[in-house]
Amino acid sequence: MKQTIFLEPDKVYHIYNRANGSELMFRDDDDYLRFLQRFGILLGGYLDTLAYCLLPNHFHLMVRIVSTLEVDEEREEVNLHQLFSNLFNGYTKYFNLKYERKGSLFMPNFKRKEVYDSHYFAKLIAYIHTNPVKHGLVDDLNEWTFSSYHAYTTLKSSRVNTKDMIDFFGSKEELIRFHQNYNELLHDMKGLDMEG
């Protein structure tokens, strides 16, 4: 049985989940905006968002848990799991009411992977931002609206902590160049059977 990875202060995680079966979890712009709004309200004070991308049937987040969280001494975990559950359950209620559907929307037990390697750290942000290209939704990552990539290219005020990632890459220009190279690699790999 796979052990649950608990979310611990000062650590960076890749958090992701998808809709059940072949369903969509976002059908229009209001759905994307509703999810982002609830995410910010419920979790904004507990984590730094380094990157995100919402796609029609799944999402990716790269977050750093803030160091001021209180830890549950009995279970030695940060009590964020319930907040994520509240986010998913609340969004499902909104979605079910709006689209007159019933039942769960998300796969159970959202996935989380600790990011502790600097190589993975660098590739993860590009992977998240180029996901719409990978899935054939757009040809260029600049074209996808519901991604934190625009926070990095414009540096407009947002809930995304752009400073840490820009510092990691050395400059905004280097971060953008890294993304462009990753985007080009995706285009070069199209049509190749990379599955073994």
ABEGO torsion letter per residue (X at the ends): XBBBBBBBBGBBBBBBBBBBEABBABABAAAAAAAAAAAAAAAAAABBBABBBBBAABBBBBBBBBAABBBBAAAGBBBAAAAAAAAAAAAAAAAAAAAGBBEBABBBGBBBBBBABAAAAAAAAAAAAAAAAAAGABABAAABABBAAAAAAAGBBBABBAAAAAAAAGBAAAAAAAAAAAAAAAAAABGBBABX
